């Protein structure tokens, strides 16, 4: 997806109280190191030219590490118009790494951005048909007002930062 879309996604993220950094693959480690507050846990990102090797992210998840983590790092897709993250469930632990730590840092390849929800749902339908049939849609930090005043971070992260990997 074009750079225009990454700019629109970044703007939508800001409206959803999430922050965003857009970088080429070669600069992802630096962007992650700037966004991460240790201790950090995460899952392999599966994006060409991108790795967690040069970051303080622990990729062997245990209940103890998840409980202690300040930051969770995962790969995600995105819905441009709303700044929504699409997090697919997997055996590596994307869901717990994105939900338990205080801060979620999502790494999104620009090619994993979908303009609208119908576009994302069409893509997810193909993913579900292929057996990858569980995903979370998350827009901004966790928030609830079901008991009165708005409270953030009750059912997920208190802060969300997205690193968009601009495709070459």
N, C-alpha and C positions, 0 to 999 in steps of 0.2 A: 504494500500500500504506500502511496506517495507521502513525501514529507509533509504536505498540507494536512494529511490525515493525522500524522504524529503531532502536529501543532494543535489541531482541533482536539485530539485526545488529551494532550497536556492541559489545555484550557478547561475541558470538561472535568478532569481530575481536580483541578484547583477549585472549581465550583462545588465539588463533592468533598472538600476539605482534605484532599490528598495532595502530595507534592510529586513532582516529576522531574527527571533528568533525562535528556535525550543525548545519546552518545553512539559513536561507531563501536563495533565489537571490540576493537583493540583497547578501548578506554573503559570497558565495563568494570574491570577489577578496581580501578581508581574510583569510579562512581559508587561501587558497592562499599568500598572501604570508607568513603565519606558518609554513606547513609547508615552503616551498621554501627550499633552500639553493642559491644560484646557483653556477655557471652551470646553467641549467635549459632543458630541451627539452620539447616537448609537441606534441600534435595538437589541432586544433579540437574542442571538446567537444560541439557540437550539442545543447545543452540550452537551451531558451528562457530568456532573461534572464541567461545565464551566458556569460562570455567570458574569454579570457586577456589581453585588451587592457591591463588594469591590473596586470599581473604581469610579472616579468622573464623570462617563458617565451618562448624562441625557437621558432617553429613551422615554420621551414624547416629540415628535418633533413638533415644531411650526416654522413658517417662521422666527420669531425673533431669536429663538435658533439656527436654521440652519445658519442664517446670521452671528451671533456672534461666532459660533463655530470655534475653531482652529483645532480641530480633530474630525473626524467621524469614528466610529467603527462599522463594519459590519461583518457578516459571508460571506465567499466566498468559492468557489471551486477553483481548480487550474489545469493548464495544465503544467506538469512537464518540457517538453522540451523547453518551451519558457518563463516560469515564468509568465504566463498569469493568471489573476484572472477571474473567472466566477461568476458574481454577478446577482442573480435572483431578478427580481422585486417582490415586495410584498406590502401588505397593511401597514406593519410596517414602511416602508420608507427606505429600503436598498439603493435604487438608490440615493435619495437626500442626505442621510447621507454619502454616498461614494463620491459624486461629489462636493458638495458645500464647505465643510471645506478645509482649506489649506493642511491638512494632512489626508490621509486615512490610517487607521489601519484595515487591514483585518485579521480575525481569520479563519484559514483553518484547518479543521480536516484532518489528514493524509489520512483517508479513503475517503476524498472528492477530492483526487488528481487523475488526469487522465494523463496517460503517454504522449499521443499525442492529437492533435486536432481531428482526426477521433474518438478516444475514447471518448473525451468530447462531440463531436457532437452526438454520439450514445446515450450517457447518456441524453443529452439535448432533443433528440427526444422522449425518454420515458417521460421526464418531461413535454414536450409540450403536448404529448398525454394525460397526467394526468391533463391538464388544467393550469399548471404553464408555460405559453408560452411567457415569455419575459425575456431576460437576456442581460447583458452587458459583453463583453469580453474586459478586460483592461490589457495592458502590461506596467508597470512602470507609472511614473508620466505623467500627461497630457502634451502634447507637440504639437506645430504647427509651421510650417514654411511657411504657405500659404501667408504671407505678406512679406517674406524675411528671416530675421534672425530667428533662432530657439528660441521660447519662451515657457517656461514651465508654466503650471497652468492656461492657458486661458480657457480651456473647462473642467476643473476638478482639482484634487489635484496637488499641486506642489511637494509633497513628498508622498511616499507610503512605509509603513512598514507592514510586514506580520508576524503574530504569527502563527506558525504551531503547532497544538496540536498533539503530537505524540501519537498514539493509544497505549493502553496497550497491 
